[in-house]
C-alpha cells in the first residue's frame, strides 16, 4: 500500500508545510521543464520535431501520472479515485481552454459606431 498522511496526525501547521513544500517542488520541476524545452528549441535541425512532438508529450506526462496514480489500489476505491482524477483532468483542460479564450476576446474587443455598427479600430 502507498504511504498516506492523515490530516489529524500532522495538524494544521504540518498541512501548511506539506502544501508549500509540494508547491515548491512543482514550481522547480516546471522551471526545469521550461528551461529544457527552451534549450531543445535552440537546435535548428530538431526544432520542428521538438515543438510538434516532444513539448506536447512533456505536457501530457503529468496528466498521465495523475490518471495512473489515482487508479491504484482496491478496485472499488480505485474507481472512485479514478473518477476524481478524470474530473480534475477535465476541469484543468476546460480552464486552460476557457481562460485564454476569454482573455483574447476581452483584449480584442472594439467599439461599434454609427447606425451600421461599423467597428472602430482606431479607438477615436
DSSP file (Angstrom, degrees, kcal/mol; ACC not computed):
  #  RESIDUE AA STRUCTURE BP1 BP2  ACC     N-H-->O    O-->H-N    N-H-->O    O-->H-N    TCO  KAPPA ALPHA  PHI   PSI    X-CA   Y-CA   Z-CA
    1    1 A X              0   0    0      0, 0.0     2,-0.1     0, 0.0     3,-0.1   0.000 360.0 360.0 360.0 146.6    0.0    0.0    0.0
    2    2 A X        -     0   0    0      1,-0.1     2,-0.1     0, 0.0     0, 0.0  -0.461 360.0-101.9 -74.5 146.9    1.2    3.5   -0.7
    3    3 A X        -     0   0    0     -2,-0.1     2,-0.3     2,-0.0    -1,-0.1  -0.414  44.2-175.7 -68.3 145.4    2.1    5.7    2.3
    4    4 A X        -     0   0    0     -2,-0.1     2,-0.5    -3,-0.1    -1,-0.0  -0.959  20.1-135.1-140.2 158.8   -0.5    8.3    3.2
    5    5 A X        -     0   0    0     -2,-0.3     2,-0.4     4,-0.0     3,-0.0  -0.965  14.3-141.7-119.1 126.3   -0.8   11.1    5.8
    6    6 A X    >>  -     0   0    0     -2,-0.5     4,-1.1     1,-0.1     3,-1.1  -0.720  14.2-136.3 -85.1 134.8   -3.8   11.5    7.9
    7    7 A X  H 3> S+     0   0    0     -2,-0.4     4,-1.7     1,-0.3     8,-0.2   0.825 103.5  57.5 -62.3 -32.1   -4.7   15.2    8.4
    8    8 A X  H 34 S+     0   0    0      1,-0.2    -1,-0.3     2,-0.2     4,-0.1   0.750 102.7  56.2 -71.4 -22.1   -5.3   14.7   12.1
    9    9 A X  H <4 S+     0   0    0     -3,-1.1    -1,-0.2     1,-0.1    -2,-0.2   0.852 115.2  33.4 -77.6 -35.1   -1.8   13.3   12.6
   10   10 A X  H  X S-     0   0    0     -4,-1.1     4,-1.1    -3,-0.1    -2,-0.2   0.700  96.8-150.5 -97.3 -20.8    0.1   16.3   11.2
   11   11 A X  H  X  -     0   0    0     -4,-1.7     4,-2.0    -5,-0.2     5,-0.1  -0.104  41.0 -56.4  76.5-179.1   -2.1   19.2   12.3
   12   12 A X  H  > S+     0   0    0      1,-0.2     4,-2.3     2,-0.2     5,-0.2   0.900 135.1  50.8 -67.0 -43.3   -2.7   22.5   10.6
   13   13 A X  H  > S+     0   0    0      1,-0.2     4,-2.4     2,-0.2    -1,-0.2   0.903 110.7  49.6 -63.4 -41.1    1.0   23.5   10.6
   14   14 A X  H  X S+     0   0    0     -4,-1.1     4,-2.6     2,-0.2    -1,-0.2   0.889 110.4  50.3 -64.7 -39.8    2.0   20.2    9.1
   15   15 A X  H  X S+     0   0    0     -4,-2.0     4,-2.5     2,-0.2    -2,-0.2   0.898 110.4  49.5 -65.1 -39.9   -0.6   20.5    6.3
   16   16 A X  H  X S+     0   0    0     -4,-2.3     4,-2.4     2,-0.2     5,-0.2   0.916 111.3  49.8 -64.7 -41.8    0.6   24.0    5.5
   17   17 A X  H  X S+     0   0    0     -4,-2.4     4,-2.7     1,-0.2     5,-0.2   0.927 111.8  48.0 -61.1 -45.4    4.2   22.8    5.4
   18   18 A X  H  X S+     0   0    0     -4,-2.6     4,-2.4     1,-0.2     5,-0.3   0.904 110.7  52.4 -61.5 -41.4    3.2   19.9    3.0
   19   19 A X  H  X S+     0   0    0     -4,-2.5     4,-2.1     1,-0.2    -2,-0.2   0.940 114.6  40.4 -60.0 -49.4    1.2   22.3    0.9
   20   20 A X  H  X S+     0   0    0     -4,-2.4     4,-2.4     2,-0.2    -2,-0.2   0.871 115.0  50.8 -72.7 -36.0    4.1   24.7    0.4
   21   21 A X  H  X S+     0   0    0     -4,-2.7     4,-2.2    -5,-0.2    -1,-0.2   0.910 113.1  45.9 -68.7 -39.3    6.8   22.1    0.0
   22   22 A X  H  X S+     0   0    0     -4,-2.4     4,-2.2    -5,-0.2    -2,-0.2   0.899 113.1  50.6 -66.8 -40.6    4.7   20.3   -2.7
   23   23 A X  H  X S+     0   0    0     -4,-2.1     4,-2.1    -5,-0.3    -2,-0.2   0.890 110.4  49.5 -63.0 -39.5    4.1   23.6   -4.4
   24   24 A X  H  X S+     0   0    0     -4,-2.4     4,-2.6     2,-0.2     5,-0.2   0.912 109.4  51.5 -66.3 -41.7    7.8   24.4   -4.3
   25   25 A X  H  X S+     0   0    0     -4,-2.2     4,-2.3     1,-0.2    -2,-0.2   0.906 111.7  47.3 -61.6 -41.1    8.7   21.0   -5.8
   26   26 A X  H  X S+     0   0    0     -4,-2.2     4,-2.4     2,-0.2    -1,-0.2   0.880 111.0  52.2 -66.4 -37.7    6.1   21.6   -8.6
   27   27 A X  H  X S+     0   0    0     -4,-2.1     4,-1.9     2,-0.2    -2,-0.2   0.937 111.7  45.1 -63.4 -47.3    7.5   25.1   -9.2
   28   28 A X  H  X S+     0   0    0     -4,-2.6     4,-2.2     1,-0.2    -2,-0.2   0.917 113.6  50.3 -63.8 -43.5   11.1   23.8   -9.5
   29   29 A X  H  X S+     0   0    0     -4,-2.3     4,-2.3     1,-0.2    -1,-0.2   0.901 109.3  50.5 -63.4 -41.0   10.0   20.9  -11.8
   30   30 A X  H  X S+     0   0    0     -4,-2.4     4,-2.4     1,-0.2    -1,-0.2   0.867 109.3  51.8 -66.9 -33.9    8.1   23.2  -14.1
   31   31 A X  H  X S+     0   0    0     -4,-1.9     4,-2.8     2,-0.2     5,-0.2   0.897 108.7  51.0 -66.6 -39.4   11.1   25.5  -14.4
   32   32 A X  H  X S+     0   0    0     -4,-2.2     4,-2.4     2,-0.2    -2,-0.2   0.920 111.8  46.8 -62.1 -43.3   13.3   22.6  -15.3
   33   33 A X  H  X S+     0   0    0     -4,-2.3     4,-2.3     2,-0.2    -2,-0.2   0.913 113.7  48.4 -64.8 -42.2   10.8   21.5  -18.0
   34   34 A X  H  X S+     0   0    0     -4,-2.4     4,-2.1     2,-0.2    -2,-0.2   0.930 113.3  46.3 -64.2 -45.9   10.6   25.1  -19.3
   35   35 A X  H  X S+     0   0    0     -4,-2.8     4,-2.0     1,-0.2    -2,-0.2   0.904 113.4  49.6 -64.6 -40.2   14.3   25.6  -19.4
   36   36 A X  H  X S+     0   0    0     -4,-2.4     4,-2.2    -5,-0.2    -1,-0.2   0.887 109.6  50.6 -66.2 -38.8   14.9   22.2  -21.1
   37   37 A X  H  X S+     0   0    0     -4,-2.3     4,-1.7     2,-0.2    -1,-0.2   0.878 109.2  51.8 -68.0 -35.8   12.3   22.9  -23.7
   38   38 A X  H  X S+     0   0    0     -4,-2.1     4,-0.6     2,-0.2    -2,-0.2   0.908 110.6  48.5 -64.1 -40.7   13.9   26.3  -24.5
   39   39 A X  H >< S+     0   0    0     -4,-2.0     3,-0.8     1,-0.2     4,-0.3   0.883 109.1  53.2 -66.3 -37.6   17.2   24.6  -24.9
   40   40 A X  H >< S+     0   0    0     -4,-2.2     3,-1.1     1,-0.2    -1,-0.2   0.844 104.1  56.0 -66.4 -32.3   15.7   21.9  -27.2
   41   41 A X  H 3< S+     0   0    0     -4,-1.7    -1,-0.2     1,-0.2    -2,-0.2   0.645  93.3  70.7 -74.5 -13.1   14.2   24.6  -29.4
   42   42 A X  T << S+     0   0    0     -3,-0.8     2,-0.9    -4,-0.6    -1,-0.2   0.641  76.8  87.9 -77.5 -13.4   17.7   26.1  -29.9
   43   43 A X    X>  -     0   0    0     -3,-1.1     3,-1.2    -4,-0.3     4,-0.8  -0.773  68.5-159.4 -86.2 107.6   18.7   23.1  -32.1
   44   44 A X  G >4 S+     0   0    0     -2,-0.9     3,-0.5     1,-0.3     4,-0.4   0.843  86.2  54.4 -61.2 -36.1   17.6   24.1  -35.6
   45   45 A X  G 34 S+     0   0    0      1,-0.2    -1,-0.3     2,-0.1     4,-0.2   0.738 118.9  34.3 -72.0 -19.4   17.5   20.6  -37.0
   46   46 A X  G <> S+     0   0    0     -3,-1.2     4,-2.9    -6,-0.2     5,-0.2   0.388  86.8 100.3-113.2   2.3   15.2   19.4  -34.3
   47   47 A X  H <X S+     0   0    0     -4,-0.8     4,-2.5    -3,-0.5     5,-0.2   0.880  84.7  48.6 -60.4 -40.4   13.1   22.5  -33.6
   48   48 A X  H  > S+     0   0    0     -4,-0.4     4,-1.7     2,-0.2    -1,-0.2   0.914 114.8  44.6 -66.3 -42.2   10.1   21.2  -35.7
   49   49 A X  H  >>S+     0   0    0      2,-0.2     4,-2.3    -4,-0.2     5,-1.3   0.902 115.1  48.3 -67.1 -42.1   10.2   17.8  -34.0
   50   50 A X  I  <>S+     0   0    0     -4,-2.9     5,-2.6     3,-0.2     6,-0.3   0.935 114.0  45.5 -65.6 -46.3   10.6   19.3  -30.6
   51   51 A X  I  <5S+     0   0    0     -4,-2.5    -1,-0.2    -5,-0.2    -2,-0.2   0.815 122.1  35.9 -68.8 -30.2    7.8   21.8  -31.0
   52   52 A X  I  <5S+     0   0    0     -4,-1.7    -1,-0.2    -5,-0.2    -2,-0.2   0.715 135.3  10.9 -98.1 -21.1    5.3   19.4  -32.5
   53   53 A X  I  X5S+     0   0    0     -4,-2.3     4,-1.7    -5,-0.2    -3,-0.2   0.743 122.2  46.4-121.6 -53.4    6.0   16.2  -30.6
   54   54 A X  I  ><S+     0   0    0     -5,-1.3     4,-2.5     1,-0.2     5,-0.2   0.931 110.9  48.8 -68.8 -48.3    8.3   16.5  -27.6
   55   55 A X  H  ><S+     0   0    0     -5,-2.6     4,-1.8     1,-0.2    -1,-0.2   0.902 111.4  49.0 -64.2 -42.0    6.8   19.5  -25.9
   56   56 A X  H  > S+     0   0    0     -6,-0.3     4,-1.4     2,-0.2    -1,-0.2   0.884 111.4  51.5 -63.0 -34.9    3.2   18.2  -26.1
   57   57 A X  H  X S+     0   0    0     -4,-1.7     4,-1.4     2,-0.2    -2,-0.2   0.912 107.5  51.8 -66.0 -40.7    4.4   14.9  -24.7
   58   58 A X  H  X S+     0   0    0     -4,-2.5     4,-0.6     1,-0.2    -1,-0.2   0.854 110.4  49.8 -62.8 -33.1    6.1   16.7  -21.8
   59   59 A X  H  X S+     0   0    0     -4,-1.8     4,-0.5    -5,-0.2    -1,-0.2   0.783 110.5  50.1 -73.9 -26.4    2.8   18.5  -21.1
   60   60 A X  H  X S+     0   0    0     -4,-1.4     4,-2.4    -3,-0.2     5,-0.2   0.690  91.6  77.5 -85.8 -19.0    0.9   15.2  -21.1
   61   61 A X  H  X S+     0   0    0     -4,-1.4     4,-2.4     1,-0.2     5,-0.2   0.920  93.5  48.5 -61.4 -46.0    3.1   13.3  -18.7
   62   62 A X  H  X S+     0   0    0     -4,-0.6     4,-2.1     1,-0.2    -1,-0.2   0.903 112.1  50.3 -61.5 -37.5    1.8   15.0  -15.6
   63   63 A X  H  X S+     0   0    0     -4,-0.5     4,-2.0     1,-0.2    -1,-0.2   0.912 110.8  48.7 -64.5 -41.5   -1.8   14.3  -16.7
   64   64 A X  H  X S+     0   0    0     -4,-2.4     4,-2.6     1,-0.2    -1,-0.2   0.877 109.5  52.8 -65.6 -36.9   -1.0   10.7  -17.3
   65   65 A X  H  X S+     0   0    0     -4,-2.4     4,-2.6     2,-0.2     5,-0.3   0.888 107.1  52.1 -66.1 -38.2    0.7   10.4  -13.9
   66   66 A X  H  X S+     0   0    0     -4,-2.1     4,-1.7     1,-0.2    -2,-0.2   0.932 112.8  45.0 -61.5 -45.3   -2.5   11.8  -12.3
   67   67 A X  H  X S+     0   0    0     -4,-2.0     4,-0.8     2,-0.2    -2,-0.2   0.905 114.4  49.0 -66.2 -41.1   -4.6    9.2  -14.0
   68   68 A X  H >< S+     0   0    0     -4,-2.6     3,-0.8     1,-0.2     4,-0.2   0.954 115.0  41.5 -64.4 -51.4   -2.2    6.4  -13.3
   69   69 A X  H >< S+     0   0    0     -4,-2.6     3,-0.7     1,-0.3    -1,-0.2   0.751 109.8  57.7 -74.7 -22.6   -1.8    7.0   -9.6
   70   70 A X  H 3< S+     0   0    0     -4,-1.7    -1,-0.3    -5,-0.3    -2,-0.2   0.685 104.6  54.5 -78.0 -15.0   -5.4    7.8   -9.0
   71   71 A X  T << S+     0   0    0     -3,-0.8    -1,-0.2    -4,-0.8     2,-0.2   0.381  85.1 106.0 -97.0   4.2   -6.3    4.3  -10.3
   72   72 A X    <   +     0   0    0     -3,-0.7     2,-0.2    -4,-0.2     9,-0.1  -0.554  61.2  35.3 -83.6 148.9   -4.0    2.3   -8.0
   73   73 A X  S    S-     0   0    0     -2,-0.2    -3,-0.0     4,-0.0    -2,-0.0  -0.724 101.1  -0.3 116.2-163.1   -5.5    0.3   -5.1
   74   74 A X     >  -     0   0    0     -2,-0.2     4,-3.2     1,-0.1     5,-0.2  -0.223  69.9-117.3 -58.7 152.8   -8.6   -1.7   -4.5
   75   75 A X  H  > S+     0   0    0      2,-0.2     4,-1.9     1,-0.2     5,-0.1   0.892 113.5  45.5 -64.7 -40.0  -11.0   -1.9   -7.4
   76   76 A X  H  > S+     0   0    0      2,-0.2     4,-1.3     1,-0.2    -1,-0.2   0.912 118.7  42.1 -70.9 -40.1  -13.9   -0.1   -5.6
   77   77 A X  H  > S+     0   0    0      1,-0.2     4,-2.5     2,-0.2     5,-0.2   0.875 112.8  54.6 -71.3 -36.5  -11.6    2.5   -4.2
   78   78 A X  H  X S+     0   0    0     -4,-3.2     4,-2.6     1,-0.2     5,-0.2   0.872 104.4  54.1 -65.3 -37.2   -9.7    2.9   -7.5
   79   79 A X  H  X S+     0   0    0     -4,-1.9     4,-1.7    -5,-0.2    -1,-0.2   0.901 111.3  45.4 -64.2 -39.3  -13.0    3.5   -9.4
   80   80 A X  H  X S+     0   0    0     -4,-1.3     4,-1.5     2,-0.2    -2,-0.2   0.939 116.7  43.2 -70.1 -46.1  -13.9    6.4   -7.0
   81   81 A X  H  X S+     0   0    0     -4,-2.5     4,-2.3     1,-0.2    -2,-0.2   0.839 111.1  56.1 -70.3 -30.4  -10.4    8.0   -7.1
   82   82 A X  H  X S+     0   0    0     -4,-2.6     4,-2.7    -5,-0.2    -1,-0.2   0.885 104.9  52.2 -66.7 -37.7  -10.1    7.5  -10.8
   83   83 A X  H  X S+     0   0    0     -4,-1.7     4,-2.1     2,-0.2    -1,-0.2   0.871 109.5  49.9 -66.0 -34.7  -13.4    9.4  -11.3
   84   84 A X  H  X S+     0   0    0     -4,-1.5     4,-2.4     2,-0.2    -2,-0.2   0.908 111.1  49.6 -67.0 -40.7  -11.9   12.2   -9.2
   85   85 A X  H  X S+     0   0    0     -4,-2.3     4,-2.3     2,-0.2    -2,-0.2   0.901 111.4  48.1 -63.9 -41.5   -8.7   12.1  -11.3
   86   86 A X  H  X S+     0   0    0     -4,-2.7     4,-2.7     2,-0.2     5,-0.2   0.901 111.7  50.7 -65.5 -40.4  -10.7   12.3  -14.6
   87   87 A X  H  X S+     0   0    0     -4,-2.1     4,-2.6     2,-0.2    -2,-0.2   0.906 111.1  47.7 -63.5 -41.6  -12.8   15.2  -13.2
   88   88 A X  H  X S+     0   0    0     -4,-2.4     4,-2.4     2,-0.2    -2,-0.2   0.900 113.0  48.9 -65.7 -40.3   -9.6   17.1  -12.2
   89   89 A X  H  X S+     0   0    0     -4,-2.3     4,-2.1     2,-0.2    -2,-0.2   0.922 113.6  45.8 -65.4 -44.4   -8.1   16.5  -15.6
   90   90 A X  H  X S+     0   0    0     -4,-2.7     4,-2.5     2,-0.2    -2,-0.2   0.909 113.0  51.0 -65.1 -41.3  -11.2   17.6  -17.4
   91   91 A X  H  X S+     0   0    0     -4,-2.6     4,-2.3    -5,-0.2    -2,-0.2   0.907 110.6  47.4 -63.4 -42.4  -11.6   20.6  -15.2
   92   92 A X  H  X S+     0   0    0     -4,-2.4     4,-2.5     2,-0.2    -1,-0.2   0.885 112.4  50.2 -67.9 -36.4   -8.0   21.7  -15.8
   93   93 A X  H  X S+     0   0    0     -4,-2.1     4,-1.3     2,-0.2    -2,-0.2   0.918 110.9  48.7 -66.4 -42.4   -8.3   21.2  -19.5
   94   94 A X  H  X S+     0   0    0     -4,-2.5     4,-2.5     1,-0.2    -2,-0.2   0.901 112.8  48.3 -63.5 -40.8  -11.5   23.3  -19.6
   95   95 A X  H  X S+     0   0    0     -4,-2.3     4,-2.4     1,-0.2     5,-0.3   0.915 108.8  53.0 -65.9 -41.8   -9.9   26.0  -17.6
   96   96 A X  H  < S+     0   0    0     -4,-2.5     4,-0.5     1,-0.2    -1,-0.2   0.744 115.9  41.0 -67.7 -21.7   -6.8   26.1  -19.8
   97   97 A X  H  X S+     0   0    0     -4,-1.3     4,-1.1    -3,-0.2    -1,-0.2   0.819 116.9  46.9 -88.6 -36.1   -9.1   26.5  -22.8
   98   98 A X  H  X S+     0   0    0     -4,-2.5     4,-2.8    -5,-0.2     5,-0.2   0.905 106.1  54.7 -77.0 -43.2  -11.5   29.0  -21.3
   99   99 A X  H  X S+     0   0    0     -4,-2.4     4,-2.5     1,-0.2     5,-0.2   0.941 111.4  42.7 -62.4 -50.3   -9.1   31.5  -19.7
  100  100 A X  H  > S+     0   0    0     -4,-0.5     4,-2.4    -5,-0.3    -1,-0.2   0.882 114.3  53.1 -64.3 -34.2   -7.1   32.2  -22.9
  101  101 A X  H  X S+     0   0    0     -4,-1.1     4,-2.3     2,-0.2    -2,-0.2   0.948 111.2  45.5 -62.9 -47.3  -10.3   32.4  -24.9
  102  102 A X  H  X S+     0   0    0     -4,-2.8     4,-2.8     1,-0.2    -2,-0.2   0.922 113.2  50.2 -61.4 -44.5  -11.8   34.9  -22.6
  103  103 A X  H  X S+     0   0    0     -4,-2.5     4,-2.6    -5,-0.2    -1,-0.2   0.881 111.2  48.5 -64.3 -37.7   -8.6   37.0  -22.4
  104  104 A X  H  X S+     0   0    0     -4,-2.4     4,-1.6     2,-0.2    -1,-0.2   0.892 113.5  46.6 -70.5 -37.6   -8.3   37.1  -26.2
  105  105 A X  H  < S+     0   0    0     -4,-2.3     4,-0.3    -5,-0.2    -2,-0.2   0.916 115.1  47.5 -66.5 -42.3  -12.0   38.1  -26.6
  106  106 A X  H >< S+     0   0    0     -4,-2.8     3,-0.8     1,-0.2    -2,-0.2   0.915 115.2  44.1 -65.6 -43.3  -11.5   40.8  -23.9
  107  107 A X  H 3< S+     0   0    0     -4,-2.6    -1,-0.2     1,-0.2    -2,-0.2   0.763 114.2  50.5 -73.7 -24.9   -8.3   42.1  -25.4
  108  108 A X  T 3< S+     0   0    0     -4,-1.6    -1,-0.2    -5,-0.2    -2,-0.2   0.297  80.4 124.1 -98.1  10.0   -9.6   42.2  -28.9
  109  109 A X    <   -     0   0    0     -3,-0.8     2,-0.3    -4,-0.3    -3,-0.0  -0.387  38.2-170.9 -72.5 149.6  -12.9   44.0  -28.3
  110  110 A X        -     0   0    0     -2,-0.1     2,-0.2    12,-0.0    11,-0.1  -0.951  25.4-105.5-136.1 155.7  -13.7   47.1  -30.3
  111  111 A X  E     -A  120   0A   0      9,-0.7     9,-3.2    -2,-0.3     2,-0.4  -0.515  28.0-136.3 -78.1 149.9  -16.4   49.8  -30.1
  112  112 A X  E     -A  119   0A   0      7,-0.2     2,-0.3    -2,-0.2     7,-0.2  -0.915  26.1-173.8-107.0 134.9  -19.1   49.9  -32.7
  113  113 A X  E   > +A  118   0A   0      5,-2.6     5,-1.7    -2,-0.4     4,-0.2  -0.889  36.3  19.5-129.2 158.0  -20.1   53.3  -34.1
  114  114 A X  T > 5S-     0   0    0     -2,-0.3     3,-1.1     3,-0.2    -2,-0.0   0.078  95.3 -66.7  77.3 170.9  -22.7   54.7  -36.4
  115  115 A X  T 3 5S+     0   0    0      1,-0.2    -1,-0.2     2,-0.1     0, 0.0   0.775 134.7  53.3 -68.5 -24.5  -26.1   53.2  -37.4
  116  116 A X  T 3 5S-     0   0    0     -3,-0.1    -1,-0.2     2,-0.0    -2,-0.2   0.528 107.6-127.6 -85.6  -4.7  -24.4   50.4  -39.3
  117  117 A X  T < 5 -     0   0    0     -3,-1.1    -3,-0.2    -4,-0.2     2,-0.2   0.925  38.8-178.2  58.3  48.1  -22.4   49.5  -36.2
  118  118 A X  E   < -A  113   0A   0     -5,-1.7    -5,-2.6     1,-0.1    -1,-0.2  -0.541  33.2-102.0 -74.7 142.7  -19.1   49.5  -38.0
  119  119 A X  E     -A  112   0A   0     -7,-0.2     2,-0.9    -2,-0.2    -7,-0.2  -0.415  23.2-142.0 -68.6 139.9  -16.1   48.6  -35.8
  120  120 A X  E     +A  111   0A   0     -9,-3.2    -9,-0.7     1,-0.2     3,-0.4  -0.807  27.9 168.7-101.9  90.0  -14.0   51.5  -34.6
  121  121 A X  S    S+     0   0    0     -2,-0.9    -1,-0.2     1,-0.2    -9,-0.0   0.719  70.7  61.8 -76.5 -20.9  -10.4   50.1  -34.7
  122  122 A X  S    S-     0   0    0     -3,-0.1    -1,-0.2     1,-0.0    -2,-0.1   0.719  96.6-134.3 -80.3 -20.8   -8.8   53.4  -34.2
  123  123 A X              0   0    0     -3,-0.4    -2,-0.1   -12,-0.1    -1,-0.0   0.611 360.0 360.0  78.6  12.0  -10.3   54.0  -30.7
  124  124 A X              0   0    0      0, 0.0    -3,-0.1     0, 0.0    -1,-0.1   0.415 360.0 360.0 -97.5 360.0  -11.2   57.6  -31.5
